[in-house]
């Protein structure tokens, strides 16, 4: 597996504001890739 970082990858990520009623989490689940974040979970509260 290549560990080369794409030249298009951002140097740093901006601080994102919290959005009320939205929760986001990522995890290394091993579904598609081993030892790499490959699962995204998003929860949107009603209202």
C-alpha positions, -999 to +999 in steps of 0.1 A: +000+000+000+013+034-009+019+059+019+026+088-006+004+119+002-014+133-028-001+167-039-038+178-040-042+170-002-047+201+019-018+211+042-042+216+071-079+214+077-100+244+088-117+243+123-153+235+115-181+250+137-203+228+157-238+224+142-266+218+167-283+184+162-255+169+140-230+143+153-203+129+131-178+101+139-153+080+120-136+047+129-112+020+117-137-008+111-117-029+086-147-030+062-128-018+031-093-010+044-071-024+072-056+001+096-073+030+080-105+051+088-131+035+066-164+040+084-184+073+087-214+076+110-237+107+110-266+113+133-291+141+127-314+149+156-350+155+148-362+191+150 
